[in-house]
Amino acid sequence: MAILKKFLSHQLVFVLGSLGLFSLQGCDEQQTTSPQAPQYDIGYMIVESRPVELKDEMPGRTLASYEAEVRPQVGGIILRQLFEEGTMVQKGQPLYQIDPAPFQLALDQAQSDLRKAQANQSTARNRADRYRRLVKERAVSRQDFDDAVATYQEAQSDVTSARAAVENAKINLNYTKVYAPINGRAGRSTVTAGALVTANQASPLVTVQTYDPMYVDLTASSAELLQFRRELAAGQFTRTQAESKNITLFLEDGTAYDRRGSILFSDINIDQTTGSFVLRVSFPNPDQILLPGMFVRASLPRGIVDNAILIPAKALSRTPKGSAQLSVITADNKVELRTVETSRMVNNEWLITKGIKAGEKVIVEGLQFVRPGSPVAKSHEISGSAATNGKTNQ
């Protein structure tokens, strides 16, 4: 009996040992066949430097290049309106006819006065000539001769005054027709036939505006002006004279105007209320697409950066303090978090001024799968244009 118990005890130990061995072998097999951590494909671009044209966008308003408020220079009753509202008028074209009758009478009276003065002048001249001969013969006194000469001189002055009155009457009669002072489009008339107008009245009869060319007044802050001058002086970009004649205009609906403008001048004073200055640009407008008062935006060439480095916006991140950072693949194929300095956005790309140089690899895809200092196991290059557009170039 004791021998049987001992035998059974040895068998139990053997069975338990065998089960433990199989269990350990199963664990080893499980550890050996478990899958490895996934290796993510990281997309990077090689930094390049190239010339880049910088542009500034400014808001502005359109205004007519010439604008004339037409007012009468004599008073009277409007007899006729000689133009159609909203049409193009030419300089010197009659716009209104004021009743000329009173001014015609004034002219007739002035011409009559002139003839009378000329007759008196002739009589006074003859008397002075006659007294000049008689005074030599002592037939008249010297005093009578002096009086005759003075009368003749007065008659000459009367003729001059009468002649000026005639010219003034002619001018006033001509003013009864109100002419267009400039070429342009006539607006809405504020008077009709039968209205009484006065000379140099406060309200204009009509306003004439020249639409071709059309001016655009752009506004920018004085801070932007100082920054522009500072960067230009520091040599951060270069400018050419031709850039001032290559201004692009965007209309209220966002479409680009098909003609380029030229800078005329910039205001010499800063507005004390807004701290801004005005830049005036002239645009050809033969088709009358631009109208006064339109809100527009203009794109002005700022200058050319010769060795600019542009990085896609999606490759750049910000720290809680606002510092810009890029993930760079180092020479030993590890990830380095690099702090850089940015200047401005250029077509969805950041212009980098400091912290990165040409030839380095910047990660633009798979940023969520990398950590600073971690190795990059799998990666592919993305061209600059593809990186900006979000397409890979494998």
Contacts in CASP RR format, 6 or more apart in sequence:
PFRMAT RR
TARGET T0000
AUTHOR 0000-0000-0000
METHOD contacts of the structure
MODEL  1
MAILKKFLSHQLVFVLGSLGLFSLQGCDEQQTTSPQAPQYDIGYMIVESR
PVELKDEMPGRTLASYEAEVRPQVGGIILRQLFEEGTMVQKGQPLYQIDP
APFQLALDQAQSDLRKAQANQSTARNRADRYRRLVKERAVSRQDFDDAVA
TYQEAQSDVTSARAAVENAKINLNYTKVYAPINGRAGRSTVTAGALVTAN
QASPLVTVQTYDPMYVDLTASSAELLQFRRELAAGQFTRTQAESKNITLF
LEDGTAYDRRGSILFSDINIDQTTGSFVLRVSFPNPDQILLPGMFVRASL
PRGIVDNAILIPAKALSRTPKGSAQLSVITADNKVELRTVETSRMVNNEW
LITKGIKAGEKVIVEGLQFVRPGSPVAKSHEISGSAATNGKTNQ
39 377 0 8 1.000
39 378 0 8 1.000
40 366 0 8 1.000
40 369 0 8 1.000
40 378 0 8 1.000
41 366 0 8 1.000
41 378 0 8 1.000
41 379 0 8 1.000
41 380 0 8 1.000
42 329 0 8 1.000
42 363 0 8 1.000
42 365 0 8 1.000
42 366 0 8 1.000
42 369 0 8 1.000
42 370 0 8 1.000
42 376 0 8 1.000
42 378 0 8 1.000
42 379 0 8 1.000
42 380 0 8 1.000
43 363 0 8 1.000
43 364 0 8 1.000
43 365 0 8 1.000
43 366 0 8 1.000
43 379 0 8 1.000
43 380 0 8 1.000
43 381 0 8 1.000
43 382 0 8 1.000
43 392 0 8 1.000
44 329 0 8 1.000
44 361 0 8 1.000
44 362 0 8 1.000
44 363 0 8 1.000
44 364 0 8 1.000
44 365 0 8 1.000
44 379 0 8 1.000
44 380 0 8 1.000
44 381 0 8 1.000
44 382 0 8 1.000
45 312 0 8 1.000
45 315 0 8 1.000
45 361 0 8 1.000
45 362 0 8 1.000
45 364 0 8 1.000
45 381 0 8 1.000
45 382 0 8 1.000
45 383 0 8 1.000
45 384 0 8 1.000
45 387 0 8 1.000
46 359 0 8 1.000
46 360 0 8 1.000
46 361 0 8 1.000
46 381 0 8 1.000
47 309 0 8 1.000
47 311 0 8 1.000
47 356 0 8 1.000
47 357 0 8 1.000
47 358 0 8 1.000
47 359 0 8 1.000
47 360 0 8 1.000
47 361 0 8 1.000
47 362 0 8 1.000
48 309 0 8 1.000
48 358 0 8 1.000
48 359 0 8 1.000
48 384 0 8 1.000
49 307 0 8 1.000
49 308 0 8 1.000
49 309 0 8 1.000
49 358 0 8 1.000
50 307 0 8 1.000
50 308 0 8 1.000
50 310 0 8 1.000
51 304 0 8 1.000
51 305 0 8 1.000
51 306 0 8 1.000
51 307 0 8 1.000
51 308 0 8 1.000
52 304 0 8 1.000
52 305 0 8 1.000
52 308 0 8 1.000
52 310 0 8 1.000
52 346 0 8 1.000
52 351 0 8 1.000
53 301 0 8 1.000
53 302 0 8 1.000
53 303 0 8 1.000
53 304 0 8 1.000
54 237 0 8 1.000
54 301 0 8 1.000
54 302 0 8 1.000
54 303 0 8 1.000
54 304 0 8 1.000
54 305 0 8 1.000
54 344 0 8 1.000
54 346 0 8 1.000
54 351 0 8 1.000
55 299 0 8 1.000
55 300 0 8 1.000
55 301 0 8 1.000
55 302 0 8 1.000
56 220 0 8 1.000
56 224 0 8 1.000
56 228 0 8 1.000
56 299 0 8 1.000
56 300 0 8 1.000
56 302 0 8 1.000
57 297 0 8 1.000
57 298 0 8 1.000
57 299 0 8 1.000
57 300 0 8 1.000
58 218 0 8 1.000
58 219 0 8 1.000
58 220 0 8 1.000
58 279 0 8 1.000
58 297 0 8 1.000
58 298 0 8 1.000
58 300 0 8 1.000
59 218 0 8 1.000
59 219 0 8 1.000
59 295 0 8 1.000
59 296 0 8 1.000
59 297 0 8 1.000
60 216 0 8 1.000
60 217 0 8 1.000
60 218 0 8 1.000
60 219 0 8 1.000
60 295 0 8 1.000
60 296 0 8 1.000
60 297 0 8 1.000
60 298 0 8 1.000
61 216 0 8 1.000
61 217 0 8 1.000
61 293 0 8 1.000
61 294 0 8 1.000
61 295 0 8 1.000
61 296 0 8 1.000
62 214 0 8 1.000
62 215 0 8 1.000
62 216 0 8 1.000
62 290 0 8 1.000
62 291 0 8 1.000
62 292 0 8 1.000
62 293 0 8 1.000
62 294 0 8 1.000
62 296 0 8 1.000
63 214 0 8 1.000
63 215 0 8 1.000
63 216 0 8 1.000
63 217 0 8 1.000
63 292 0 8 1.000
63 293 0 8 1.000
64 209 0 8 1.000
64 210 0 8 1.000
64 211 0 8 1.000
64 214 0 8 1.000
64 215 0 8 1.000
64 292 0 8 1.000
65 210 0 8 1.000
65 211 0 8 1.000
65 212 0 8 1.000
65 213 0 8 1.000
65 214 0 8 1.000
65 215 0 8 1.000
65 282 0 8 1.000
66 182 0 8 1.000
66 184 0 8 1.000
66 209 0 8 1.000
66 210 0 8 1.000
67 207 0 8 1.000
67 208 0 8 1.000
67 209 0 8 1.000
67 210 0 8 1.000
67 292 0 8 1.000
68 180 0 8 1.000
68 181 0 8 1.000
68 182 0 8 1.000
68 207 0 8 1.000
68 208 0 8 1.000
68 209 0 8 1.000
69 204 0 8 1.000
69 207 0 8 1.000
70 95 0 8 1.000
70 178 0 8 1.000
70 180 0 8 1.000
70 181 0 8 1.000
70 204 0 8 1.000
70 205 0 8 1.000
70 206 0 8 1.000
70 207 0 8 1.000
70 208 0 8 1.000
71 200 0 8 1.000
71 201 0 8 1.000
71 204 0 8 1.000
71 205 0 8 1.000
72 96 0 8 1.000
72 98 0 8 1.000
72 175 0 8 1.000
72 178 0 8 1.000
72 197 0 8 1.000
72 198 0 8 1.000
72 199 0 8 1.000
72 200 0 8 1.000
72 201 0 8 1.000
72 205 0 8 1.000
73 175 0 8 1.000
73 178 0 8 1.000
73 199 0 8 1.000
73 200 0 8 1.000
74 98 0 8 1.000
74 103 0 8 1.000
74 172 0 8 1.000
74 175 0 8 1.000
74 176 0 8 1.000
74 199 0 8 1.000
75 98 0 8 1.000
75 196 0 8 1.000
75 197 0 8 1.000
75 198 0 8 1.000
75 199 0 8 1.000
76 98 0 8 1.000
76 99 0 8 1.000
76 102 0 8 1.000
76 176 0 8 1.000
76 196 0 8 1.000
76 197 0 8 1.000
76 198 0 8 1.000
77 98 0 8 1.000
77 99 0 8 1.000
77 194 0 8 1.000
77 195 0 8 1.000
77 196 0 8 1.000
77 197 0 8 1.000
78 96 0 8 1.000
78 97 0 8 1.000
78 98 0 8 1.000
78 99 0 8 1.000
78 191 0 8 1.000
78 192 0 8 1.000
78 193 0 8 1.000
78 194 0 8 1.000
78 195 0 8 1.000
78 196 0 8 1.000
78 197 0 8 1.000
79 97 0 8 1.000
79 98 0 8 1.000
79 99 0 8 1.000
79 193 0 8 1.000
79 194 0 8 1.000
80 96 0 8 1.000
80 97 0 8 1.000
80 193 0 8 1.000
81 95 0 8 1.000
81 96 0 8 1.000
81 189 0 8 1.000
81 191 0 8 1.000
81 192 0 8 1.000
81 193 0 8 1.000
82 93 0 8 1.000
82 94 0 8 1.000
82 95 0 8 1.000
82 96 0 8 1.000
82 97 0 8 1.000
83 89 0 8 1.000
83 93 0 8 1.000
83 94 0 8 1.000
83 95 0 8 1.000
83 180 0 8 1.000
83 186 0 8 1.000
83 206 0 8 1.000
84 186 0 8 1.000
85 186 0 8 1.000
85 187 0 8 1.000
85 188 0 8 1.000
85 189 0 8 1.000
85 206 0 8 1.000
86 185 0 8 1.000
86 186 0 8 1.000
86 187 0 8 1.000
86 188 0 8 1.000
87 185 0 8 1.000
87 186 0 8 1.000
88 183 0 8 1.000
88 184 0 8 1.000
88 185 0 8 1.000
88 186 0 8 1.000
89 95 0 8 1.000
89 180 0 8 1.000
89 183 0 8 1.000
89 184 0 8 1.000
89 185 0 8 1.000
89 186 0 8 1.000
89 208 0 8 1.000
90 180 0 8 1.000
90 183 0 8 1.000
90 184 0 8 1.000
91 179 0 8 1.000
91 180 0 8 1.000
91 181 0 8 1.000
91 182 0 8 1.000
91 183 0 8 1.000
92 179 0 8 1.000
92 180 0 8 1.000
92 181 0 8 1.000
93 179 0 8 1.000
93 180 0 8 1.000
94 177 0 8 1.000
94 178 0 8 1.000
94 179 0 8 1.000
94 180 0 8 1.000
95 178 0 8 1.000
95 179 0 8 1.000
95 180 0 8 1.000
95 186 0 8 1.000
95 205 0 8 1.000
95 206 0 8 1.000
96 177 0 8 1.000
96 178 0 8 1.000
96 191 0 8 1.000
96 205 0 8 1.000
97 176 0 8 1.000
97 177 0 8 1.000
97 178 0 8 1.000
98 175 0 8 1.000
98 176 0 8 1.000
98 177 0 8 1.000
98 178 0 8 1.000
98 197 0 8 1.000
99 176 0 8 1.000
100 173 0 8 1.000
100 176 0 8 1.000
103 169 0 8 1.000
103 172 0 8 1.000
103 173 0 8 1.000
103 175 0 8 1.000
103 176 0 8 1.000
104 173 0 8 1.000
106 169 0 8 1.000
106 172 0 8 1.000
106 173 0 8 1.000
107 166 0 8 1.000
107 169 0 8 1.000
107 170 0 8 1.000
107 172 0 8 1.000
107 173 0 8 1.000
109 169 0 8 1.000
110 162 0 8 1.000
110 165 0 8 1.000
110 166 0 8 1.000
110 168 0 8 1.000
110 169 0 8 1.000
111 166 0 8 1.000
111 169 0 8 1.000
113 162 0 8 1.000
113 165 0 8 1.000
114 159 0 8 1.000
114 162 0 8 1.000
114 163 0 8 1.000
114 165 0 8 1.000
114 166 0 8 1.000
116 162 0 8 1.000
117 155 0 8 1.000
117 158 0 8 1.000
117 159 0 8 1.000
117 161 0 8 1.000
117 162 0 8 1.000
118 159 0 8 1.000
118 162 0 8 1.000
120 155 0 8 1.000
120 158 0 8 1.000
121 152 0 8 1.000
121 155 0 8 1.000
121 156 0 8 1.000
121 158 0 8 1.000
121 159 0 8 1.000
123 155 0 8 1.000
124 148 0 8 1.000
124 151 0 8 1.000
124 152 0 8 1.000
124 154 0 8 1.000
124 155 0 8 1.000
125 152 0 8 1.000
125 155 0 8 1.000
127 148 0 8 1.000
127 151 0 8 1.000
127 152 0 8 1.000
128 145 0 8 1.000
128 148 0 8 1.000
128 149 0 8 1.000
128 151 0 8 1.000
128 152 0 8 1.000
130 148 0 8 1.000
131 140 0 8 1.000
131 144 0 8 1.000
131 145 0 8 1.000
131 148 0 8 1.000
131 149 0 8 1.000
132 145 0 8 1.000
134 140 0 8 1.000
134 145 0 8 1.000
135 141 0 8 1.000
135 142 0 8 1.000
135 144 0 8 1.000
135 145 0 8 1.000
178 205 0 8 1.000
180 186 0 8 1.000
180 208 0 8 1.000
181 208 0 8 1.000
182 208 0 8 1.000
182 210 0 8 1.000
183 210 0 8 1.000
184 208 0 8 1.000
184 209 0 8 1.000
184 210 0 8 1.000
184 211 0 8 1.000
185 208 0 8 1.000
185 209 0 8 1.000
185 210 0 8 1.000
185 211 0 8 1.000
185 288 0 8 1.000
186 206 0 8 1.000
186 207 0 8 1.000
186 208 0 8 1.000
187 206 0 8 1.000
187 207 0 8 1.000
187 208 0 8 1.000
187 209 0 8 1.000
188 206 0 8 1.000
189 205 0 8 1.000
189 206 0 8 1.000
190 203 0 8 1.000
190 204 0 8 1.000
190 205 0 8 1.000
190 206 0 8 1.000
191 197 0 8 1.000
191 205 0 8 1.000
197 205 0 8 1.000
209 292 0 8 1.000
211 285 0 8 1.000
211 288 0 8 1.000
211 290 0 8 1.000
211 291 0 8 1.000
211 292 0 8 1.000
212 284 0 8 1.000
212 285 0 8 1.000
212 286 0 8 1.000
212 288 0 8 1.000
213 282 0 8 1.000
213 283 0 8 1.000
213 284 0 8 1.000
213 285 0 8 1.000
214 282 0 8 1.000
214 283 0 8 1.000
214 285 0 8 1.000
214 290 0 8 1.000
214 292 0 8 1.000
215 264 0 8 1.000
215 280 0 8 1.000
215 281 0 8 1.000
215 282 0 8 1.000
215 283 0 8 1.000
216 249 0 8 1.000
216 280 0 8 1.000
216 281 0 8 1.000
216 282 0 8 1.000
216 283 0 8 1.000
216 296 0 8 1.000
216 298 0 8 1.000
217 278 0 8 1.000
217 279 0 8 1.000
217 280 0 8 1.000
218 278 0 8 1.000
218 279 0 8 1.000
218 280 0 8 1.000
218 281 0 8 1.000
218 298 0 8 1.000
218 300 0 8 1.000
219 274 0 8 1.000
219 276 0 8 1.000
219 277 0 8 1.000
219 278 0 8 1.000
219 279 0 8 1.000
220 276 0 8 1.000
220 277 0 8 1.000
220 279 0 8 1.000
221 275 0 8 1.000
221 276 0 8 1.000
222 270 0 8 1.000
222 275 0 8 1.000
222 276 0 8 1.000
222 277 0 8 1.000
225 277 0 8 1.000
228 302 0 8 1.000
231 237 0 8 1.000
232 239 0 8 1.000
236 305 0 8 1.000
236 353 0 8 1.000
237 302 0 8 1.000
237 303 0 8 1.000
237 304 0 8 1.000
237 305 0 8 1.000
237 306 0 8 1.000
238 303 0 8 1.000
238 304 0 8 1.000
238 306 0 8 1.000
239 301 0 8 1.000
239 302 0 8 1.000
239 303 0 8 1.000
239 304 0 8 1.000
240 304 0 8 1.000
243 301 0 8 1.000
243 303 0 8 1.000
244 262 0 8 1.000
244 263 0 8 1.000
245 260 0 8 1.000
245 261 0 8 1.000
245 262 0 8 1.000
245 263 0 8 1.000
246 260 0 8 1.000
246 261 0 8 1.000
246 301 0 8 1.000
247 260 0 8 1.000
247 261 0 8 1.000
247 262 0 8 1.000
247 263 0 8 1.000
247 281 0 8 1.000
247 283 0 8 1.000
247 298 0 8 1.000
247 299 0 8 1.000
247 300 0 8 1.000
247 301 0 8 1.000
248 256 0 8 1.000
248 257 0 8 1.000
248 260 0 8 1.000
248 298 0 8 1.000
248 299 0 8 1.000
249 256 0 8 1.000
249 257 0 8 1.000
249 259 0 8 1.000
249 261 0 8 1.000
249 281 0 8 1.000
249 283 0 8 1.000
249 296 0 8 1.000
249 297 0 8 1.000
249 298 0 8 1.000
249 299 0 8 1.000
250 256 0 8 1.000
250 257 0 8 1.000
250 296 0 8 1.000
250 297 0 8 1.000
250 298 0 8 1.000
250 299 0 8 1.000
251 257 0 8 1.000
251 294 0 8 1.000
251 296 0 8 1.000
252 294 0 8 1.000
252 295 0 8 1.000
252 296 0 8 1.000
254 297 0 8 1.000
257 283 0 8 1.000
257 289 0 8 1.000
257 290 0 8 1.000
257 296 0 8 1.000
259 283 0 8 1.000
259 284 0 8 1.000
259 285 0 8 1.000
260 283 0 8 1.000
261 281 0 8 1.000
261 282 0 8 1.000
261 283 0 8 1.000
261 284 0 8 1.000
262 281 0 8 1.000
262 282 0 8 1.000
263 279 0 8 1.000
263 280 0 8 1.000
263 281 0 8 1.000
263 300 0 8 1.000
264 280 0 8 1.000
264 281 0 8 1.000
264 282 0 8 1.000
265 279 0 8 1.000
265 280 0 8 1.000
266 277 0 8 1.000
266 278 0 8 1.000
266 279 0 8 1.000
266 280 0 8 1.000
267 277 0 8 1.000
267 278 0 8 1.000
267 279 0 8 1.000
267 280 0 8 1.000
269 277 0 8 1.000
270 276 0 8 1.000
270 277 0 8 1.000
271 277 0 8 1.000
279 300 0 8 1.000
281 298 0 8 1.000
283 290 0 8 1.000
290 296 0 8 1.000
305 351 0 8 1.000
307 358 0 8 1.000
308 346 0 8 1.000
308 351 0 8 1.000
309 351 0 8 1.000
309 352 0 8 1.000
309 356 0 8 1.000
309 357 0 8 1.000
309 358 0 8 1.000
310 346 0 8 1.000
310 349 0 8 1.000
310 350 0 8 1.000
310 351 0 8 1.000
310 352 0 8 1.000
311 326 0 8 1.000
311 340 0 8 1.000
311 349 0 8 1.000
311 350 0 8 1.000
311 352 0 8 1.000
311 356 0 8 1.000
311 362 0 8 1.000
312 348 0 8 1.000
312 349 0 8 1.000
312 350 0 8 1.000
312 364 0 8 1.000
312 384 0 8 1.000
312 387 0 8 1.000
312 388 0 8 1.000
312 390 0 8 1.000
313 345 0 8 1.000
313 348 0 8 1.000
313 349 0 8 1.000
313 350 0 8 1.000
314 364 0 8 1.000
314 390 0 8 1.000
315 326 0 8 1.000
315 327 0 8 1.000
315 362 0 8 1.000
315 363 0 8 1.000
315 364 0 8 1.000
315 367 0 8 1.000
315 387 0 8 1.000
316 324 0 8 1.000
316 325 0 8 1.000
316 326 0 8 1.000
316 340 0 8 1.000
316 342 0 8 1.000
316 350 0 8 1.000
317 324 0 8 1.000
317 325 0 8 1.000
317 326 0 8 1.000
317 327 0 8 1.000
317 367 0 8 1.000
318 324 0 8 1.000
318 325 0 8 1.000
319 325 0 8 1.000
323 339 0 8 1.000
324 339 0 8 1.000
324 340 0 8 1.000
324 341 0 8 1.000
324 342 0 8 1.000
324 350 0 8 1.000
325 337 0 8 1.000
325 338 0 8 1.000
325 339 0 8 1.000
325 340 0 8 1.000
326 337 0 8 1.000
326 338 0 8 1.000
326 340 0 8 1.000
326 356 0 8 1.000
326 362 0 8 1.000
326 363 0 8 1.000
327 335 0 8 1.000
327 336 0 8 1.000
327 337 0 8 1.000
327 338 0 8 1.000
327 362 0 8 1.000
327 363 0 8 1.000
327 367 0 8 1.000
327 370 0 8 1.000
327 372 0 8 1.000
328 335 0 8 1.000
328 336 0 8 1.000
328 337 0 8 1.000
328 338 0 8 1.000
328 356 0 8 1.000
328 360 0 8 1.000
328 361 0 8 1.000
328 362 0 8 1.000
328 363 0 8 1.000
329 335 0 8 1.000
329 336 0 8 1.000
329 361 0 8 1.000
329 362 0 8 1.000
329 363 0 8 1.000
329 376 0 8 1.000
329 379 0 8 1.000
330 336 0 8 1.000
333 375 0 8 1.000
333 376 0 8 1.000
334 373 0 8 1.000
334 374 0 8 1.000
334 375 0 8 1.000
334 376 0 8 1.000
335 363 0 8 1.000
335 370 0 8 1.000
335 371 0 8 1.000
335 372 0 8 1.000
335 373 0 8 1.000
335 374 0 8 1.000
335 375 0 8 1.000
335 376 0 8 1.000
336 372 0 8 1.000
336 373 0 8 1.000
337 372 0 8 1.000
338 355 0 8 1.000
338 356 0 8 1.000
339 355 0 8 1.000
340 352 0 8 1.000
340 354 0 8 1.000
340 355 0 8 1.000
340 356 0 8 1.000
341 352 0 8 1.000
341 353 0 8 1.000
341 354 0 8 1.000
341 355 0 8 1.000
342 350 0 8 1.000
342 351 0 8 1.000
342 352 0 8 1.000
342 353 0 8 1.000
343 350 0 8 1.000
343 351 0 8 1.000
343 352 0 8 1.000
343 353 0 8 1.000
344 350 0 8 1.000
344 351 0 8 1.000
345 351 0 8 1.000
347 388 0 8 1.000
348 388 0 8 1.000
349 388 0 8 1.000
356 362 0 8 1.000
363 370 0 8 1.000
364 382 0 8 1.000
364 387 0 8 1.000
365 382 0 8 1.000
365 387 0 8 1.000
365 390 0 8 1.000
365 392 0 8 1.000
370 376 0 8 1.000
380 392 0 8 1.000
380 394 0 8 1.000
381 393 0 8 1.000
382 392 0 8 1.000
382 393 0 8 1.000
383 393 0 8 1.000
386 392 0 8 1.000
386 393 0 8 1.000
END
